[in-house]
Amino acid sequence: MECKRYDAGRYQVAVIGGGHAGIEAALAAARLGCETVMFTISADWIGNMPCNPSIGGTAKGHLVRELDALGGEMGKAADANTLQSRMLNRGKGPAVHSLRAQIDRRAYSGTMKHTVEKQEHLYVKQCEIVSLTRDEAGWHCLTALGADFCCETVVLATGTFLGGRVYVGEVNYPSGPDGNFPATALAASLKELGLPLRRFKTGTPARVLKSSIDFSGIEVQEGDEQIVPFSYTTKTPLTNRVVCHIAYTNDETKRVILENIDRSPLYAGQIEGVGPRYCPSIEDKMVRFADKKRHQFFIEPCGIETEEMYLQGMSSSLPEEVQLAFYQTIDCLKDLKIIRNAYAIEYDCVDPLAMRATLEMKDFPGLYGAGQFNGSSGYEEAAAQGLVAGINAALKVKGEEPLVLSRSSSYIGTLIDDLVTKGCSDPYRMMTSRSEYRLLLRQDNADERLMPTGYRLGLISDEVYRDFLERKQAKEREIERVNRTFLAPTEALNRLLTERGTAPMTTGMRLSDLIKRPQVGYDDLAPFDPERPDLPFAVREKVEIEIKYEGYIKRQQAQVDEMLRLENKPIPADICYQNVRGLRLEAVEKLDRVRPANIGQASRISGVSPADVSVLLIYLSRGEGAAAEQIF
């Protein structure tokens, strides 16, 4: 029997989903003054980490820093619940340094739940949205109990709940992550609405009992002595409260898995969804990398008040008894007890080529997507998209210009541009290699790149912005001082240079020239620089990087300037590509499908060649009919 509908009120922004994307979208919209409602299937699982209990990682740490600079919440919550922190890739250049923190999973969720509950203009509602429709009055979000919420804009941040189905060996059933209800009815409603949905899948390892693990003899992974926080607002020094461990599979592990590979739903053909390329299951690793003797995995705590441990790198969808069997082939896990089995989950997501760079659906005005709904993977990628979608939903309601972040400004801009211009054939994961401007898009300068934008929007407070300006001015003053400071050769200074493997000084040198030597850092020269001011680590780090890599930074900035020339060349929304003579048929098809907003975006579409871009540029500058004559 169908429930009678009743009017539950009108909101300016509705966010469907209470995960990492939904939280950032709802907070951003509410903080911009819009009356916002956030729907979640379970209010107890807001901000849940159904997979790895960590925030950050390679390139992902960049996203969290950028989120914080724009006024997002993830970095603050991560700092408040950090168990262990490490800066990855320290042995490489600063462009790829990435912060990663092990997080207290339930405490993080509690922090986020309380944050959204306290937020002015934001109403948190536990319910299942079963239908999404639109009429002259706006978008309608209908709950399973018949409440009809009328909304001007909607952000879909459904994670892996949308049409979710869990697989453990031969067993499969409709489910969201962690045993929550799936959003089955909503999936059917979105298909009926006409959204271009497809199936992706992801997986997670078992959670196991700490006391059943033998930690003797396995490698300990300590945190950093000096912890760098994610958030620029974190003032209290952070400490490491736990250690992690590293272990390896062996030949017996491989044998057990391969003998049972036919029981994996992935290889038995039960799963139709496409899985993540860069985070395969352990059985997938054994097949794809058959010549590899062993595979590394990490044993990580899920929190302070729990005995659950997470086996990072050991996700699986094999049957329960096979999971236990292959885990127990490893010495440190021979007496292992599983608390929660590993599983794969299949879910519906949209083709991101159906979206604009604002994350608004091209054919459905006022409807936005964020996170795994857009075909990405990862908490950080989800939160980044959620922030942008929430901002743009609010700006649309207010009748203001949308926010579009460029590739040259941020990893967030790169992430969204990749999705909406190139699409994705498997769950998209951010990596530093995806950015052609990664030396400019470092973690350390996220505030300089994005905080003015966050302040202009109204998501960064006067106090936080004032602190940012003081840091920036302190850095600029120090670079100026270092460039004009000369050091005379001394026995102690030359001893340091020789010990570091670089030539001793014979005459006076500028301090900046010494810093540019690869073997010497800014802090190394402090004993020989008596006029040096007492600066915080974040400022000292920027000073060293900008001096040491000055030439490379200038060269990359020149590339950005050239790219912006193309980015700023708009393409009319109503252009008919069939009328552009000289374009190849493939280019016409791809351009017509993606509908790029500018030449720069068009140049990054798969199937559009440099010659096609040249034809477009001439067409736009000379008018219809000119392109073919000019090129041919």
C-alpha positions in Angstrom: 0.0 0.0 0.0 1.5 3.3 -1.1 2.0 5.9 1.7 0.1 9.2 1.4 2.4 12.1 0.5 2.6 15.1 2.8 4.4 18.4 2.4 7.5 18.3 4.6 8.6 21.8 3.7 10.7 23.7 1.1 14.5 23.9 1.1 16.9 25.8 -1.1 19.4 22.9 -1.2 18.9 19.2 -0.6 21.8 16.8 -0.2 21.1 13.1 -0.6 23.8 11.2 1.4 25.6 11.7 4.7 29.1 10.5 3.6 32.2 12.6 2.9 30.7 14.2 -0.2 27.4 14.8 1.4 28.9 16.4 4.5 31.0 18.9 2.6 28.1 19.8 0.2 25.6 20.3 3.0 28.0 22.4 5.2 29.1 24.6 2.3 25.5 25.3 1.2 24.4 26.0 4.7 27.4 28.2 5.5 26.6 30.2 2.4 23.3 31.0 3.9 21.0 28.6 2.1 18.3 26.6 3.9 19.7 23.1 3.5 18.5 19.6 4.3 20.9 16.6 4.3 19.3 13.1 4.0 21.1 10.1 5.4 19.9 6.5 5.7 21.5 6.3 9.1 22.3 9.3 11.3 24.7 7.1 13.3 26.9 6.6 10.3 27.4 10.2 9.1 31.0 10.5 8.0 31.5 6.7 8.1 34.7 5.2 6.8 33.5 1.9 5.3 36.9 1.2 3.9 40.3 2.3 5.1 40.3 4.2 8.4 42.7 6.9 7.1 42.6 10.3 5.5 45.1 11.5 2.9 47.8 9.6 1.0 49.6 10.3 -2.3 47.7 13.2 -4.0 44.8 12.7 -1.6 46.6 14.7 1.0 46.8 17.6 -1.5 43.0 17.4 -1.9 42.4 17.6 1.9 44.7 20.6 2.2 42.9 22.3 -0.7 39.5 21.5 0.9 40.7 23.2 4.1 41.9 26.3 2.2 38.5 26.6 0.6 36.7 26.3 3.9 35.9 22.5 4.0 35.7 20.4 7.1 37.6 17.2 6.4 41.1 18.4 7.4 39.8 19.8 10.8 38.0 16.5 11.6 41.0 14.5 10.6 43.4 16.5 12.8 41.0 16.2 15.7 41.0 12.4 15.4 44.5 11.5 14.2 46.0 8.3 15.6 49.2 8.4 13.5 50.5 10.8 10.9 53.2 10.4 8.2 54.3 12.5 5.3 54.7 10.2 2.3 57.4 10.5 -0.4 59.8 12.4 1.7 62.7 11.0 -0.4 61.3 12.7 -3.5 60.7 16.3 -4.5 58.2 18.6 -2.7 55.6 18.3 -5.6 54.7 14.7 -4.5 55.0 15.1 -0.7 51.6 13.9 0.6 50.2 13.8 4.1 48.5 10.6 5.3 46.9 10.1 8.8 45.5 7.0 10.4 42.2 8.1 11.9 40.0 7.0 14.8 37.1 5.8 12.7 34.2 6.1 15.0 35.5 9.3 16.7 35.8 10.9 13.3 32.2 10.0 12.4 31.1 11.4 15.8 32.9 14.6 15.1 31.3 15.1 11.7 27.9 14.1 13.1 28.1 16.8 15.8 29.4 19.4 13.3 26.5 19.0 10.9 24.0 18.9 13.8 25.3 22.2 15.1 25.4 24.0 11.7 23.0 26.9 11.3 20.7 26.6 8.3 21.3 22.8 8.1 18.6 20.2 8.9 19.9 16.6 9.2 17.2 14.1 8.4 17.5 10.3 8.8 15.3 8.8 6.1 15.4 6.9 2.8 14.8 8.9 -0.4 12.9 6.7 -2.7 12.0 9.1 -5.5 13.4 12.2 -7.1 11.2 14.1 -9.5 10.9 17.7 -10.9 8.0 20.0 -11.7 7.4 23.7 -12.0 7.8 24.0 -8.2 11.3 22.5 -8.2 12.8 19.2 -7.3 10.9 16.8 -5.1 12.7 14.4 -2.7 10.2 11.8 -1.5 11.0 9.7 1.5 9.9 6.1 2.1 7.4 7.4 4.7 5.7 9.8 2.3 7.4 13.1 3.3 7.8 15.3 0.3 10.6 17.8 0.5 10.5 20.4 -2.3 13.9 21.8 -3.1 15.4 24.3 -5.5 18.6 22.3 -6.0 19.7 18.8 -5.2 23.1 17.3 -4.7 23.3 13.5 -5.2 26.1 12.1 -2.9 24.9 8.5 -2.7 28.3 6.8 -2.3 28.0 3.0 -2.7 24.4 2.9 -1.4 22.8 3.5 -4.8 21.6 0.1 -6.0 24.2 -1.4 -3.7 24.8 -5.2 -3.7 27.3 -7.0 -1.5 29.2 -10.1 -2.7 31.0 -12.6 -0.4 31.8 -15.7 -2.5 28.7 -17.3 -3.9 26.5 -15.2 -1.6 25.2 -11.8 -2.7 22.4 -9.6 -1.5 21.2 -6.0 -1.7 23.1 -3.8 0.8 24.9 -0.6 1.4 28.3 -0.6 3.1 28.7 -1.9 6.6 25.3 -3.7 6.5 23.3 -0.5 5.9 20.2 -0.5 3.8 20.8 0.1 0.1 19.1 2.9 -1.9 17.3 0.6 -4.3 14.2 2.6 -5.0 16.2 5.8 -5.6 18.3 4.0 -8.2 15.2 3.0 -10.1 13.8 6.6 -9.8 17.0 8.0 -11.3 17.0 5.6 -14.2 13.4 6.6 -14.8 14.4 10.2 -14.7 16.9 9.5 -17.5 20.3 9.8 -15.9 23.0 7.9 -17.7 23.8 5.4 -14.9 26.3 2.5 -15.0 27.7 -0.1 -12.5 31.0 0.2 -10.7 32.3 -1.9 -7.8 34.8 -1.6 -5.0 35.9 -3.9 -2.1 37.2 -3.9 1.4 39.4 -6.2 3.5 38.4 -8.0 6.7 38.4 -6.3 10.1 40.1 -8.6 12.5 40.7 -9.0 16.3 43.9 -7.4 17.5 44.6 -10.1 20.1 44.6 -12.8 17.4 47.5 -11.2 15.6 51.2 -12.1 16.5 53.0 -8.7 16.2 56.4 -10.2 17.1 58.8 -10.3 14.2 56.9 -8.0 11.8 57.9 -4.6 10.7 56.8 -1.6 12.8 55.7 1.5 11.0 56.2 4.6 13.2 54.7 8.0 12.6 56.6 11.2 11.9 58.3 13.0 14.8 57.2 16.4 13.5 53.5 16.1 12.5 52.2 18.5 9.9 48.4 19.0 10.3 45.9 18.9 7.5 44.1 22.1 8.6 45.6 25.6 8.6 43.4 26.2 11.7 44.9 23.5 13.8 47.0 25.1 16.5 47.5 22.3 19.1 50.5 20.1 18.3 49.4 16.6 17.2 50.9 13.4 18.6 51.2 9.8 17.3 49.1 7.5 19.6 49.6 4.2 17.7 51.9 2.3 15.4 51.1 0.4 12.3 52.7 -2.7 11.0 53.8 -4.1 7.6 53.6 -7.8 6.6 53.6 -9.9 3.4 51.8 -12.7 1.7 53.7 -15.9 0.7 53.5 -18.8 -1.7 51.0 -20.6 0.4 48.7 -17.6 0.4 48.8 -17.5 -3.4 48.1 -21.3 -3.6 45.0 -21.0 -1.4 43.6 -18.1 -3.4 44.3 -19.5 -6.8 42.8 -22.9 -5.9 39.6 -21.1 -5.0 39.6 -18.4 -7.7 36.5 -19.9 -9.3 34.6 -19.0 -6.1 35.4 -15.4 -6.5 32.3 -13.6 -7.8 34.6 -11.4 -9.8 36.0 -14.3 -11.8 32.8 -16.3 -11.8 31.1 -13.5 -13.8 28.6 -12.6 -11.0 29.9 -9.0 -10.8 29.2 -6.8 -13.8 30.5 -3.6 -12.3 34.0 -2.3 -13.1 36.4 -2.3 -10.2 39.2 0.1 -9.2 42.3 -0.1 -11.3 44.7 1.1 -8.7 43.3 -0.8 -5.7 42.7 -4.4 -6.8 41.5 -7.2 -4.5 44.1 -9.7 -3.3 42.8 -12.4 -5.7 43.1 -9.9 -8.5 46.7 -9.2 -7.6 47.5 -12.9 -7.6 46.2 -13.2 -11.1 47.4 -10.0 -12.6 50.9 -10.2 -11.0 51.4 -13.9 -11.2 55.2 -13.6 -11.2 55.4 -11.6 -8.0 56.6 -13.7 -5.0 54.8 -11.8 -2.3 52.5 -8.8 -1.8 52.9 -6.2 1.0 50.0 -5.3 3.3 49.5 -3.1 6.3 48.0 -3.8 9.7 46.3 -0.7 10.9 44.1 0.1 14.0 40.6 1.3 13.5 40.5 3.4 16.7 41.5 3.8 20.3 38.3 2.3 21.8 38.2 -0.8 19.6 40.2 -3.9 19.1 39.4 -4.0 15.3 42.4 -3.9 13.0 42.3 -3.2 9.2 44.3 -5.3 6.7 45.1 -2.7 4.1 45.9 -4.2 0.7 44.0 -7.5 1.4 40.5 -6.7 0.1 38.6 -9.7 -1.2 35.2 -11.1 -2.2 36.1 -14.7 -1.7 33.9 -16.9 0.5 34.2 -16.5 4.3 36.0 -19.8 4.8 38.5 -19.1 2.0 39.2 -15.6 3.5 40.1 -17.2 6.8 42.2 -19.9 5.1 44.4 -17.5 3.1 44.8 -15.0 5.9 46.0 -17.8 8.2 48.8 -18.8 5.8 50.7 -15.8 7.0 52.7 -16.4 10.2 51.5 -13.3 12.0 47.8 -14.2 11.2 47.9 -17.9 11.8 45.5 -17.6 14.8 43.4 -14.9 13.2 39.8 -14.2 14.2 37.7 -12.2 11.7 35.3 -9.7 13.2 33.9 -8.4 9.8 34.4 -10.3 6.6 35.9 -8.8 3.5 33.3 -8.1 0.8 32.9 -6.5 -2.6 30.1 -4.0 -3.2 28.6 -3.1 -6.6 26.7 0.2 -7.0 25.2 2.6 -9.6 27.0 5.8 -10.6 26.5 8.4 -13.3 28.6 8.9 -16.4 30.5 12.1 -15.4 30.5 13.3 -19.0 26.9 14.2 -18.4 28.0 17.0 -16.0 29.4 20.5 -16.4 32.6 21.6 -14.6 30.3 23.0 -11.9 29.1 19.4 -11.3 25.6 20.3 -12.4 23.9 17.8 -14.8 23.8 19.3 -18.3 20.3 18.0 -19.0 18.9 18.5 -15.5 19.2 22.1 -14.2 19.6 22.3 -10.5 20.7 18.7 -10.1 24.4 18.1 -9.0 26.5 15.0 -8.4 29.4 14.4 -6.0 31.7 11.6 -5.0 31.3 8.0 -5.9 28.0 8.9 -7.7 30.3 10.7 -10.2 32.5 7.6 -10.8 35.3 8.5 -8.5 36.8 6.5 -5.5 38.1 7.6 -2.2 36.9 9.8 0.7 39.1 12.7 -0.3 37.9 12.8 -3.9 34.4 12.6 -2.6 34.8 15.4 -0.2 36.4 17.7 -2.8 33.5 17.2 -5.2 31.0 17.6 -2.4 32.4 21.0 -1.5 32.3 22.2 -5.1 28.8 20.8 -5.7 27.5 22.3 -2.5 29.0 25.7 -3.3 27.6 25.7 -6.8 24.1 24.6 -5.7 24.1 27.5 -3.2 25.4 30.0 -5.8 22.7 28.9 -8.3 20.0 29.5 -5.7 21.5 32.9 -4.9 21.7 33.8 -8.6 25.5 34.2 -8.5 28.3 33.1 -10.8 29.3 29.5 -10.3 32.7 28.3 -9.0 34.9 26.6 -11.6 38.4 25.6 -10.4 41.0 25.3 -13.2 43.6 22.6 -13.6 46.3 25.1 -12.9 44.8 26.3 -9.6 44.3 23.0 -7.8 44.1 19.2 -7.7 40.4 19.7 -7.1 40.2 21.4 -10.5 42.2 18.7 -12.1 39.9 16.0 -10.6 36.7 17.6 -11.8 38.1 18.5 -15.2 39.3 14.9 -15.8 35.9 13.6 -14.9 33.8 15.9 -17.0 36.0 16.1 -20.1 37.7 12.6 -20.2 35.1 10.6 -18.2 36.2 7.4 -16.5 35.9 3.7 -17.4 36.7 2.6 -13.8 36.6 4.3 -10.4 38.7 7.4 -10.7 41.5 7.9 -8.2 43.5 11.1 -7.8 47.3 10.7 -8.3 50.0 13.4 -8.6 50.8 12.2 -12.1 47.4 13.3 -13.2 48.4 17.0 -12.9 50.7 18.5 -15.5 51.4 21.4 -13.0 52.2 19.5 -9.9 55.2 21.6 -9.0 52.9 24.6 -8.6 50.1 22.5 -6.9 52.1 21.5 -3.8 50.6 20.8 -0.4 52.5 23.6 1.2 51.0 26.4 -0.9 47.3 25.3 -1.0 46.5 28.3 1.2 48.1 30.7 -1.3 46.3 29.1 -4.2 42.8 28.8 -2.8 42.2 30.6 0.4 41.5 34.0 -1.3 38.7 32.1 -3.2 37.4 30.6 0.0 37.4 34.0 1.7 35.6 35.6 -1.3 32.9 33.0 -1.1 32.4 33.6 2.6 33.7 30.1 3.8 36.9 31.4 5.3 36.6 33.6 8.4 38.3 37.0 8.9 40.6 35.5 11.6 41.7 32.6 9.4 42.3 34.8 6.5 44.3 37.3 8.6 46.5 34.4 9.8 47.0 33.4 6.1 48.1 36.9 5.1 50.5 37.1 8.0 52.1 33.8 6.9 52.3 34.9 3.3 53.9 38.2 4.2 56.4 36.5 6.5 57.4 34.2 3.7 57.9 37.0 1.2 59.9 39.1 3.7 62.2 36.1 4.5 62.8 35.3 0.8 63.7 38.9 0.2 66.1 38.8 3.2 67.7 35.5 2.1 68.3 36.9 -1.4 70.2 39.9 -0.1 72.1 38.1 2.7 75.7 37.1 2.1 77.7 34.5 4.1 81.4 34.6 4.3 83.3 31.3 4.2 84.2 29.9 7.6 85.8 26.6 8.7 82.5 25.4 10.3 80.4 26.3 7.3 82.8 24.6 4.9 82.9 21.6 7.1 79.1 21.3 6.8 79.2 21.7 3.1 81.9 19.1 2.7 80.1 16.6 5.0 77.0 17.1 2.8 78.9 16.2 -0.3 79.0 19.7 -1.9 81.9 22.1 -2.7 83.3 24.3 0.1 83.1 28.1 -0.3 86.2 30.1 -1.4 84.4 33.5 -1.5 81.3 35.0 0.0 78.0 33.7 -1.3 74.4 34.7 -1.2 72.4 32.6 1.3 69.8 31.8 -1.4 72.5 30.4 -3.7 73.6 28.0 -0.9 70.0 26.9 -0.3 69.7 26.1 -4.1 72.3 23.4 -3.7 70.5 20.0 -3.6 72.6 18.8 -0.6 71.8 21.8 1.7 68.5 22.9 3.2 67.3 26.2 4.7 67.3 24.9 8.3 70.9 23.5 7.9 72.2 27.0 7.5 70.6 28.4 10.6 73.8 28.3 12.8 75.5 30.6 10.2 72.6 33.1 9.8 72.3 35.1 13.0 69.7 37.5 11.6 67.3 34.8 10.8 63.8 35.4 12.3 62.0 32.7 14.3 59.4 31.4 11.8 57.0 28.5 12.0 57.7 25.3 10.1 55.1 26.0 7.4 56.7 29.3 6.5 60.3 27.9 6.6 59.2 25.0 4.3 57.7 27.5 1.7 60.9 29.7 1.8 63.1 26.7 1.1 61.0 25.3 -1.7 60.4 28.5 -3.5 64.2 29.4 -3.4 65.5 25.9 -4.2 63.1 25.3 -7.1 62.8 28.9 -8.3 63.8 28.2 -11.9 61.5 25.2 -12.3 58.6 27.1 -10.8 59.0 30.0 -13.2 59.2 27.6 -16.2 56.0 25.8 -15.1 54.2 29.1 -14.5 55.0 30.1 -18.1 53.3 26.9 -19.2 50.3 27.8 -17.1 50.1 31.3 -18.6 50.1 29.8 -22.1 47.4 27.3 -21.1 45.2 30.0 -19.6 45.3 31.8 -23.0 43.4 28.7 -24.4 41.2 28.2 -21.3 40.0 31.8 -21.6 38.8 31.2 -25.2 35.1 30.3 -24.6 33.1 28.1 -27.0 29.5 29.1 -27.5 27.1 26.7 -25.8 25.0 26.4 -28.9 27.8 25.7 -31.4 27.0 23.1 -34.0 30.2 21.0 -34.4 28.8 19.4 -37.6 29.1 22.9 -39.2 32.8 23.3 -38.3 34.5 22.2 -41.6 37.8 20.5 -41.1 36.9 18.7 -37.8 37.4 14.9 -38.0 34.3 12.8 -37.4 35.6 11.4 -34.1 36.2 14.9 -32.9 32.7 16.1 -33.9 31.2 13.1 -32.0 33.3 13.7 -28.8 32.9 17.5 -28.8 29.1 17.1 -29.3 28.9 14.7 -26.4 31.1 16.6 -23.9 30.1 20.1 -24.9 33.3 21.8 -23.6 33.0 25.3 -22.2 36.4 26.5 -23.7 39.2 25.5 -25.9 41.4 24.3 -23.1 38.7 21.8 -22.0 38.2 20.7 -25.6 41.9 20.0 -26.0 41.8 17.5 -23.2 39.0 15.4 -24.6 40.1 12.0 -25.7 39.8 11.8 -29.4 40.3 15.5 -30.1 43.6 16.1 -31.7 45.8 19.3 -31.8 44.8 19.7 -35.4 41.1 19.6 -34.4 41.9 22.3 -31.8 43.5 24.4 -34.5 40.4 24.1 -36.6 38.2 25.2 -33.7 40.4 28.2 -32.9 40.3 29.4 -36.4 36.5 28.8 -36.7 35.9 30.8 -33.5 38.2 33.7 -34.5 37.2 33.9 -38.2 33.6 32.7 -38.2 31.8 29.8 -39.9 33.4 28.7 -43.2 36.8 30.0 -42.5 38.3 27.0 -40.8 38.5 24.7 -43.8 40.1 27.3 -46.1 42.7 28.2 -43.5 43.7 24.7 -42.8 43.3 23.1 -46.2 
